[in-house]
Amino acid sequence: MGILDKLQTVADTRKALFPPGVDPLNIVIDEIYSATEASIGGHRVLLAGTNNYLGLTFDQHCIKAAQLSLELEGTGTTGSRMANGTFAGHRDLEKELAGFYGCSNAIVFSTGFVANLGVISTLAGPGDIIVLDADSHASIYDACKMSGAEMIRFRHNNLEDLEKKLKRLGSKTEKTLIIVEGIYSMLGDCAPLAEIAALKKKYGAWLLVDEAHSVGVMGDHGRGMAEAAGVEEDVDFIVGTFSKSLGAIGGYCVSNHPELDLVRYICRSYVFTASPSPSTIASVREALRAIQSKPELRTRLWDNAALLYHGLKELGFELGPDLSPIVAIRAPSREKTLFAWKALLDKGIYVNLVFPPAAPAGMSLLRCSISAAHTPEQINFLLQAFAEIKAMMAEQE
Amino acid sequence: MATTQYDDIYRQVVELLQEYAPKPGPIQEETELINDLGFDSLRVMEMLHDVEDAFDITYPLNSLSDLRTVKGFAEQIQHIIETS
């Protein structure tokens, strides 16, 4: 067998899933008009699956800051953070992130994925134990594998299972890192973080929270689920991304443990990759200011999310358990999910199509993510389209 | 766990595999989970919660990379029981 033979399985699966000419996993946005509108396949569509929670990709302050940085600092750093890739802006952003969270230390990475990969695989090593939520993001699973630590999984959001596993570890909990997410990316459900933090304290373990989908979204000041749950002091490490509510790309980790700063020297995904471009850093710094100075964005985001979530519930759709800006609709089969996804696109709406293993527990999902930039009229347009889709799916049965 | 005898563990493992195997068929000690029973990593992960409950153990995910046969699976579980 040659090394490429295994890819035939991918080709066979793709052929079985998608009819000729339809590949929902290779969508191209021909033109982007705003945080909520674009052109796909020559048609204007409403974007309802972009993770652009605060709509800051088209914020004029962010754009102007990036433009100015481009003119003054060029298009890229062409180097690692450890070599020539740390500009004053990178360090300033780290100080600002630390200040935002009230933490002593912050590190900026090139993406959220490599932030998880680097931080987790550096903090935990052989002889340590990682206890992670079963629905954790792929970057967390990959990081745990890279770390060489013993990996233990607990049932998603299941406190009883988590406690059972911590209890069995006995004194080894002092070398145990618990990893959870604030909001889970596929179903939009929230971690019971207050209870998880209480278990962490009870058993003397460490706690890392990935706030990728909750920073800018949760908490009175937008600091995420740890703030909303009132347990910021009990969380040892927070990892986050710039590619969602902050409207750009990049990742970070903040902590009150001063040792975090030493991670820079041995973290491979920090040392051996180019740093974020200075214009990206400039726009993120503006976006971080917007999160703090414009709480009305969060209010609008949650109003929009509630409008869609409750509207879809009234239409009889099966949704994720919690109201959040991620509204995931569970469909009965892959075929019906694909049918609905294509029908929505034909009606001028883009949502995410998610099949297992990206979706948990073998589910097929139509995943919407809502933005503060959506108007009530756009949400109503979405609801109207979903009502029509529901009728079309019923006709098929 | 009332007994840690291999035979009892093997019998329970076979029952769980029969429940979760994507390709049902006869199961013997040398039966392979992937090649013979059609398991992929996702299906194994789904089964592991029930394995942990059945034997009241914690199964480290690192052990999955060594998992090949039914006998090997039962022996892994026996080892976890005896060392926990």
Interface residues (C-beta under 8 A of the other chain):
Chain A: A134 C144 E150 M151 I152 R153 R155 K165 R168 L169 P356 P357 A361 G362
Chain B: S41 L42 M45 E46 L48 H49 T58 P60 L61 N62 S84
